[in-house]
């Protein structure tokens, strides 16, 4: 009888357990789908707002960023969006090129003696416009290259070929060289042969030492191809009087070669970056150049001699003999000794402080280790709190407390995490005024994002309201100073054209913000979205939204990258 009753009961309990698990899994799946839908809607909303920007440069620049964000969700759609942005920019550049050439022709034939100021202002204004356009061009190229290095490079080179005015081409030469190397570096991540092909063209145009960074990337992927291209660079350097005349450039080659030989000494099958014979030739050229210099010229003689000695000992000896320093007097020696002791003491104190901070950081990171016994965790927390209590700097203290609270919250002890965050909150500025204050408040928000998101949102909302006041005041002052409309045009901050990388920096290099924004978004996406919408100025509001979108959409890709790295490490 008991058996007949118990078995059906167990069966019912089992069915309930399975049903509840299925329901829970379904609920989680629905939540993920809902989160994804909200994110895509938010991205579409941001794209629509970009179209309302007054400045054409801002619209094109931000459109590229929206396309980059779309790439995380839909690559095909993102490529299509990039093509529209590229088309818009090419038309803008084409119109400008025609306008600039027409102005030059008019200035050459016109008598501007009575209208010198007007003519000068026309030319100057167009050159400033050109600078802004090139900044936008750099930003678009970098945005594309983040996802497709070849596509970014093709856009970059093809748009340069559209410029026909020699004056404008001269303006591009130096800046383009820098960005071209960055774009080639992106290509090297996936296509070494294409990288070598492009690098060889740059080598033929006269660039040598500038390619050392690219060379290292090639070598890391394929030591044989890297070594072969390394010898091509050495050959070009030997026939380049400009490089030979710069012993600092030659020292870069020698240093790289020496470091490489040291790194591969236990792997005899690996080709060296440069052959010893080539390094000996470079050392000889470098020594000859140094020996031409005046004995009183300031340089790190011993440092250079030590480097050259590894490949050309006789030359190093010549350098030491020529630049041998006179014997110092006892007074000089005593003064140097005192200065050295003071410097050493200061360095020891700084080193001790840095070591203590590093140990604290490492200990706090250990808290996430599930294998760590409870007693050990409690010791680490107690030690961390003791060290933090001695920190004098308010910003550092808030940062340390927030970091500690985040780790403790991850362990599940929300009560202790909130206790630590209360201490941090009492230290943070109640009314932030300068950028340091705002960064301190952000660290507070970061801590609460892990410990208690319900307390993070009110702080963040209040901070945005205060930021609106600060931004408005800043814009007023900028408008007063910016008589040429370089910073503000049509009552809109030219965010998309500052150095070509302001938006890129804000969106892709604020790594510390990504985790916090992702935590807040997952806790309450609508409220996080509303925080961004609290910014008064359209261009700032769009930037805030892009920061959130990058944190959310980019998180999946970063997680996959970490998994791939972990798998490759385990295979090795």
C-alpha positions in Angstrom: 0.0 0.0 0.0 2.8 2.4 1.0 4.6 1.6 -2.3 1.5 2.3 -4.3 1.1 5.7 -2.7 4.8 6.7 -2.7 5.6 5.9 -6.4 2.8 8.1 -7.9 3.8 10.9 -5.5 7.5 10.6 -6.7 6.3 10.6 -10.3 4.2 13.8 -9.7 7.2 15.5 -8.0 9.5 14.5 -10.9 7.0 15.8 -13.5 6.8 19.1 -11.5 10.5 19.4 -11.3 11.0 18.8 -15.0 8.1 21.2 -15.9 9.5 23.9 -13.6 13.0 23.5 -15.2 11.5 23.7 -18.7 9.5 26.7 -17.8 12.6 28.4 -16.3 14.7 27.7 -19.4 12.0 29.0 -21.6 11.7 32.1 -19.4 15.5 32.7 -19.7 15.3 32.3 -23.4 12.4 34.7 -23.7 14.4 37.2 -21.6 17.4 36.9 -23.9 15.1 37.4 -27.0 13.5 40.4 -25.3 16.9 41.9 -24.4 18.1 41.4 -28.0 15.0 43.0 -29.4 15.3 46.0 -27.1 19.0 46.4 -28.1 18.2 46.4 -31.8 15.4 48.8 -31.3 17.8 51.1 -29.4 20.3 50.8 -32.2 17.7 51.8 -34.8 16.6 54.7 -32.6 20.2 55.9 -32.4 20.5 55.6 -36.2 17.4 57.8 -36.7 18.8 60.4 -34.3 22.1 60.5 -36.3 20.1 61.7 -39.3 18.9 64.7 -37.3 22.4 66.1 -36.7 23.0 69.4 -38.4 26.7 69.0 -39.3 27.2 66.8 -42.4 30.6 65.7 -41.0 29.0 64.6 -37.8 26.3 62.7 -39.6 28.7 60.8 -41.8 31.1 60.2 -38.9 28.3 58.9 -36.6 26.8 56.9 -39.4 30.0 54.9 -39.6 29.9 54.2 -35.9 26.2 53.0 -36.2 27.3 50.7 -39.0 30.1 49.4 -36.8 27.7 48.7 -34.0 25.3 47.0 -36.4 28.2 44.6 -37.4 27.9 43.0 -34.0 24.3 42.1 -34.8 24.0 41.8 -38.6 27.2 41.9 -40.7 25.4 42.0 -44.0 23.3 45.0 -43.0 26.4 46.7 -41.5 28.3 46.3 -44.8 25.4 47.9 -46.7 25.3 50.8 -44.2 29.1 51.3 -44.6 28.6 51.5 -48.4 26.1 54.3 -48.0 28.4 56.2 -45.6 31.4 55.7 -48.0 29.3 57.0 -50.9 28.2 60.1 -48.9 31.8 60.8 -48.0 33.1 60.3 -51.5 30.5 62.8 -52.8 31.5 65.3 -50.1 35.1 65.0 -51.0 34.5 65.3 -54.7 32.5 68.5 -54.2 35.2 69.9 -52.0 38.0 69.1 -54.4 36.1 70.9 -57.2 35.4 73.9 -55.0 39.0 74.1 -53.8 40.4 73.9 -57.4 38.0 76.6 -58.5 39.1 78.9 -55.7 42.8 78.4 -56.5 42.1 79.3 -60.1 40.2 82.4 -59.2 42.9 83.6 -56.7 45.6 83.2 -59.4 43.8 85.4 -61.9 42.1 87.9 -59.6 43.6 91.1 -58.2 43.3 90.6 -54.5 45.3 93.6 -53.5 42.1 95.4 -52.4 40.5 92.4 -51.1 43.3 90.5 -49.5 41.6 89.7 -46.2 38.5 88.3 -47.9 40.5 86.1 -50.2 42.7 84.9 -47.4 39.7 84.0 -45.3 38.1 82.0 -48.1 41.3 80.0 -48.5 41.7 79.5 -44.8 38.2 78.5 -44.3 38.4 75.8 -47.0 41.6 74.4 -45.5 40.0 74.1 -42.1 37.1 72.3 -43.8 39.5 70.0 -45.5 41.1 69.2 -42.1 37.7 68.3 -40.7 36.9 66.1 -43.7 40.2 64.2 -43.4 39.5 63.6 -39.7 36.2 62.1 -40.6 37.9 60.0 -43.2 40.3 58.7 -40.7 37.5 57.8 -38.4 35.5 56.0 -41.0 38.6 54.0 -42.0 39.3 53.0 -38.4 35.7 52.1 -37.8 35.6 49.8 -40.9 39.0 48.3 -40.1 37.9 47.2 -36.7 35.7 44.6 -38.5 37.4 44.3 -41.9 41.0 45.6 -42.2 41.1 45.2 -46.0 37.9 47.1 -46.6 39.1 49.9 -44.3 42.4 50.2 -46.1 40.7 50.2 -49.5 38.4 53.1 -48.5 41.4 55.0 -47.1 43.6 54.7 -50.2 40.8 55.2 -52.8 39.6 58.4 -51.2 43.2 59.8 -51.2 43.4 59.2 -54.9 40.3 61.4 -55.4 42.3 64.5 -54.3 43.9 66.2 -57.3 45.2 69.4 -55.8 48.9 69.3 -55.0 48.6 71.6 -52.0 46.0 69.3 -50.5 48.1 66.2 -51.3 51.0 67.7 -49.4 48.8 68.1 -46.3 47.9 64.4 -46.4 51.4 62.9 -46.7 52.5 62.9 -43.1 49.2 62.1 -41.4 48.3 59.4 -43.9 51.5 57.6 -43.2 50.6 57.2 -39.6 47.1 55.9 -40.2 48.2 53.7 -43.1 50.4 51.8 -40.7 47.5 51.3 -38.3 45.3 50.0 -41.0 48.0 47.6 -42.3 48.3 46.3 -38.7 44.6 45.4 -38.8 45.1 43.5 -42.1 48.0 41.6 -40.6 45.7 40.0 -38.1 44.1 38.0 -40.9 46.1 38.2 -44.1 49.9 38.1 -43.8 50.5 37.9 -47.6 48.4 40.9 -48.3 50.2 42.8 -45.5 53.6 42.0 -47.0 52.4 43.1 -50.4 51.3 46.5 -49.1 54.4 46.9 -46.8 56.6 46.3 -49.8 55.0 49.2 -51.7 55.6 51.4 -48.7 59.2 50.2 -48.5 59.7 51.0 -52.2 58.4 54.6 -51.5 61.2 55.1 -49.0 59.7 54.0 -45.6 62.0 51.7 -43.6 62.1 52.1 -39.8 58.4 53.0 -39.8 57.7 49.4 -40.9 59.3 47.8 -37.9 56.0 47.4 -36.1 54.4 45.8 -39.1 57.4 43.5 -39.4 57.0 42.3 -35.9 53.4 41.4 -36.6 54.3 39.5 -39.7 57.1 37.7 -37.9 54.8 36.7 -35.1 52.4 35.1 -37.6 55.2 33.5 -39.8 58.8 33.7 -38.8 60.2 32.7 -42.2 58.2 35.3 -44.1 58.9 37.8 -41.4 62.7 37.1 -41.6 62.6 37.5 -45.4 60.9 40.8 -45.2 63.3 41.9 -42.4 66.2 41.4 -44.7 64.4 43.5 -47.4 64.1 46.3 -44.8 67.8 46.0 -43.9 68.8 46.2 -47.6 66.7 49.3 -48.0 68.2 51.0 -44.9 71.7 50.4 -46.2 70.9 52.4 -49.4 69.1 55.2 -47.5 71.3 58.1 -46.5 68.5 59.7 -44.4 68.2 56.6 -42.2 71.9 56.0 -42.0 72.4 59.6 -40.8 70.0 58.9 -37.9 71.7 56.7 -35.3 68.6 56.6 -33.2 66.7 54.9 -36.1 69.6 52.4 -36.5 69.5 51.7 -32.7 65.8 50.8 -33.0 66.8 48.1 -35.6 69.7 46.8 -33.5 67.6 46.7 -30.3 64.8 44.8 -32.1 67.3 42.4 -33.5 69.1 41.8 -30.2 65.8 41.3 -28.3 64.7 38.8 -31.0 67.9 36.8 -30.8 67.6 36.6 -27.1 63.9 35.5 -27.3 64.6 32.6 -29.8 67.9 31.4 -28.4 66.2 28.2 -27.1 64.3 27.6 -30.3 67.0 26.8 -32.9 64.6 26.0 -35.7 63.1 29.5 -35.6 64.5 32.0 -38.1 65.9 35.2 -36.6 64.2 38.4 -37.4 67.5 39.8 -38.8 70.6 37.7 -39.6 73.7 38.4 -37.5 75.6 39.6 -40.6 72.8 42.2 -41.2 72.9 43.3 -37.6 76.7 43.6 -37.8 76.3 45.9 -40.9 73.8 48.1 -39.1 76.0 48.2 -36.0 78.9 49.4 -38.1 76.8 52.1 -39.8 75.5 53.3 -36.5 79.1 53.4 -35.0 80.4 55.4 -38.0 77.6 57.9 -37.6 78.3 58.3 -33.8 82.0 58.7 -34.4 81.3 61.6 -36.7 79.7 63.5 -33.8 81.4 66.1 -31.7 82.8 64.9 -28.4 80.7 67.3 -26.4 77.4 66.3 -28.1 74.9 64.9 -25.6 74.1 61.3 -26.1 73.9 58.0 -24.2 77.4 56.9 -25.3 77.6 53.9 -23.0 74.1 52.7 -23.9 74.9 52.9 -27.6 78.3 51.4 -27.2 76.9 48.4 -25.3 74.3 47.8 -28.0 76.9 48.0 -30.8 79.3 45.8 -28.9 77.0 42.8 -29.3 77.6 42.8 -33.0 80.7 45.0 -33.6 83.0 45.0 -30.5 85.8 46.9 -32.1 83.5 49.8 -33.1 82.2 49.9 -29.5 85.7 50.3 -28.2 86.4 53.2 -30.6 83.3 55.0 -29.4 84.3 54.6 -25.8 87.8 55.9 -26.4 86.6 59.0 -28.4 83.9 60.0 -25.8 85.9 59.0 -22.7 84.7 61.4 -20.0 87.1 63.5 -17.9 87.8 62.4 -14.3 85.3 64.1 -12.0 86.5 66.1 -8.9 85.7 64.8 -5.4 83.1 67.6 -5.1 81.4 66.5 -8.3 81.4 62.9 -7.1 79.9 63.8 -3.7 77.2 65.9 -5.3 76.3 63.1 -7.7 76.3 60.7 -4.8 73.8 62.8 -2.8 71.5 63.3 -5.8 71.7 59.6 -6.6 70.8 58.7 -3.0 67.8 61.1 -3.0 66.6 59.8 -6.3 67.0 56.1 -5.2 65.1 56.8 -2.0 62.3 58.4 -3.9 62.2 55.6 -6.4 62.2 53.0 -3.6 59.2 54.7 -1.9 57.3 54.8 -5.2 58.2 51.2 -6.0 57.1 50.1 -2.5 53.7 51.9 -3.0 53.2 50.4 -6.4 54.1 46.9 -5.1 51.6 47.3 -2.3 48.9 48.5 -4.7 49.6 45.6 -7.1 49.5 43.0 -4.3 46.2 44.5 -3.2 44.8 44.3 -6.7 46.0 40.7 -7.1 44.6 39.6 -3.7 41.2 41.2 -4.5 41.2 39.3 -7.9 41.7 36.1 -6.0 38.4 36.5 -4.3 36.7 35.3 -7.5 38.4 31.9 -7.2 35.8 29.4 -6.2 38.4 27.0 -4.8 39.6 29.5 -2.3 38.6 28.5 1.3 36.2 30.8 3.1 38.8 31.6 5.8 41.3 32.6 3.2 38.8 34.9 1.5 38.0 36.6 4.8 41.7 37.2 5.4 42.1 38.8 2.0 39.1 41.0 2.6 40.4 42.1 6.0 43.8 42.8 4.6 42.4 44.7 1.7 40.3 46.9 3.9 43.2 47.6 6.2 45.4 48.7 3.2 42.6 50.8 1.7 42.0 52.6 5.1 45.6 53.9 4.8 45.1 55.3 1.3 45.2 59.1 1.4 44.0 59.9 -2.1 40.2 60.1 -2.2 39.8 59.1 -5.8 42.1 56.0 -5.3 40.2 55.1 -2.2 36.8 55.2 -3.8 38.2 53.1 -6.7 39.7 50.5 -4.4 36.6 50.2 -2.3 34.4 49.9 -5.4 36.7 47.2 -6.8 36.6 45.3 -3.5 32.8 45.6 -3.3 32.4 44.3 -6.9 34.4 41.2 -6.1 32.6 40.5 -2.8 29.2 41.0 -4.6 30.3 38.4 -7.2 30.7 36.0 -4.3 27.1 36.6 -3.3 27.7 38.6 -0.1 25.6 41.6 -1.1 25.3 42.8 2.5 29.1 43.2 3.0 29.4 44.7 -0.6 26.8 47.3 0.3 28.6 48.1 3.6 31.8 48.7 1.7 30.0 50.8 -1.0 28.5 53.0 1.7 32.0 53.8 2.8 32.9 54.7 -0.8 29.8 56.7 -1.2 30.6 58.9 1.9 33.9 59.7 0.3 32.7 60.5 -3.2 31.9 64.2 -4.0 28.2 64.9 -3.5 28.3 67.7 -6.1 30.9 66.9 -8.8 32.5 69.9 -10.4 35.6 68.9 -12.3 36.5 65.9 -14.4 38.2 64.1 -11.5 35.0 64.4 -9.4 33.0 62.9 -12.3 35.4 60.0 -12.7 35.2 59.4 -8.9 31.4 59.3 -9.1 31.7 56.9 -12.1 33.8 54.5 -10.0 31.1 54.7 -7.4 28.5 53.8 -10.0 30.7 50.9 -11.2 30.8 49.5 -7.7 27.1 49.7 -7.2 26.5 48.2 -10.7 27.8 44.9 -9.1 26.7 45.4 -5.5 23.2 47.0 -5.9 22.1 48.3 -9.3 19.0 50.0 -7.7 21.4 52.3 -5.9 23.5 52.9 -9.1 20.8 54.3 -11.2 19.8 57.3 -9.0 23.5 58.4 -8.7 23.9 58.1 -12.5 20.7 60.0 -13.3 21.7 62.8 -10.9 25.2 62.9 -12.4 23.8 63.3 -16.0 21.6 66.2 -14.9 24.7 67.9 -13.4 26.7 67.1 -16.5 24.1 68.8 -18.7 24.7 72.0 -16.8 28.5 71.6 -17.1 28.3 70.8 -20.8 26.0 73.8 -21.5 28.5 76.2 -19.7 31.4 74.6 -21.5 29.7 75.2 -24.9 28.9 78.8 -24.1 32.6 79.5 -23.3 33.7 77.5 -26.4 31.3 79.5 -28.6 32.8 82.7 -27.3 36.3 81.6 -28.1 35.7 79.7 -31.3 35.2 82.7 -33.7 36.1 80.5 -36.7 33.5 77.8 -36.0 36.2 75.1 -35.8 34.9 73.5 -32.6 31.2 74.4 -32.9 29.2 74.8 -36.1 25.4 75.4 -36.3 25.2 75.1 -32.5 26.6 71.6 -32.7 29.9 70.3 -31.3 32.0 68.8 -34.1 32.5 65.5 -32.3 32.9 63.5 -35.4 36.0 65.5 -36.7 38.3 65.9 -33.7 41.6 64.3 -34.8 39.7 61.5 -36.5 39.8 59.4 -33.3 37.8 61.1 -30.6 34.7 59.1 -31.2 36.8 56.0 -31.8 38.5 56.6 -28.4 35.3 57.2 -26.6 33.6 54.2 -28.0 36.3 51.6 -28.2 38.9 52.4 -25.6 36.7 53.1 -22.5 37.0 49.4 -21.6 36.4 50.1 -17.9 33.0 51.5 -18.8 31.8 48.5 -20.8 31.4 46.1 -17.9 29.5 48.6 -15.8 27.2 49.6 -18.7 26.6 45.9 -19.5 25.7 45.2 -15.9 23.3 48.1 -15.8 21.7 47.2 -19.1 21.1 43.6 -18.1 19.6 44.7 -14.8 17.2 47.2 -16.4 17.7 48.0 -20.1 14.9 50.5 -20.3 16.3 52.5 -17.3 19.8 52.5 -18.8 18.3 53.6 -22.1 16.5 56.4 -20.3 19.8 57.6 -18.7 21.3 58.2 -22.1 18.1 60.1 -23.2 18.6 62.5 -20.2 21.4 64.2 -22.1 20.1 67.5 -23.5 22.5 67.9 -26.5 21.8 65.6 -29.4 25.4 64.8 -30.2 26.3 64.0 -26.6 23.1 61.9 -26.3 24.1 59.9 -29.4 27.6 59.3 -28.0 26.1 58.0 -24.7 23.8 55.6 -26.6 26.7 54.3 -28.7 28.7 53.6 -25.5 25.8 51.5 -24.2 25.3 49.8 -27.5 29.0 48.9 -27.8 29.1 47.5 -24.3 26.0 45.3 -25.0 26.5 44.3 -28.6 30.3 43.9 -28.3 30.1 41.8 -25.2 29.2 38.6 -27.1 32.2 39.0 -29.5 34.6 39.6 -26.6 33.3 36.5 -24.8 33.9 34.4 -27.9 37.4 35.9 -28.3 38.2 34.9 -24.7 36.9 31.4 -25.3 39.0 31.1 -28.5 42.1 32.2 -26.6 41.4 29.8 -23.8 41.0 26.9 -26.2 44.2 27.8 -28.0 46.1 28.0 -24.8 44.8 24.6 -23.7 45.9 23.1 -27.0 49.4 24.6 -26.6 
